[in-house]
Amino acid sequence: MGYVLRVRFASFFAGAAVASAGGFYFLHKDYKIAHQSISQQMNNLYKSLDERISSLEHLKEVESMKPVEDAE
């Protein structure tokens, strides 16, 4: 009876180790996908912000040039 119990314990712990490794793999994969998604959203936000700032700077340059042209 002792041998069968040891085999069952060994089987249980081997299965638990495999299930744990599989769980960690799926969690790691999910973490990577979430990180990539958030990173892409932030990149899009920065691009949008850069475009808006560039257009505002361009408008400021145009407005600063107008009085000089009108004065001549």
N, C-alpha and C positions, 0 to 999 in steps of 0.2 A: 504494500500500500504506500510505503514511503517513496518508492521510485515513481509511481504514477503521479503522486502529488507534486514531486519535483518537476516532472515533465509538464504537468499542467501549469505550474507556476512559470516555468521557462517559456512556454507557449504564450501565456498571458502577457508576460513582460515583453516578449518579442513583438507581439501584436500591438501592444501599447506604444512601443518605440516606433514601429512603422507608422501607426496612426498619428503619432505626434509629429514625426518628420513630414508626413503628408500635410498635416494641418499647418505647420510652419511654412511649408512651401506655398500653399494657397494664400496664407496671410501675407507673405512676402510679395507674392504676385499682385494681390489686391492693393497693397501699399504702393507698389511701383506704379500701377495704373492710376491710382488717386493722385500721387505726386506728379505724374506727367500731366494729368488733366489740370491740376491747379497751376502748374508751371506754364502751360499753354494759355490759360486764362490770364495770368499775370503778364505774359508777353504781349497778348492782344491789348491789354489795358495800357501797357507802356507805349505800344505803337500808336494807339489812339491818342494818348496824352501828348506824345511827341508831335503828332500831326496837328493837334489843336494849338500847341504852343508855337509851332512853326508858322501856322496861319496867322496867329495873333502878332507874332514878330513881323511878319510880312505886312500886315495892316498898319502896324506902328511905323514901319519904314515908309510906306506909301503916304501916310498922314504927315509925317515929318518932311517929306519931299514936296508936298502940295504948297505950303506957304512960301517956300523958296521959289517955286515956279511962278506963283501968282505975283510975287514982288518984282519980278523982272519985267 
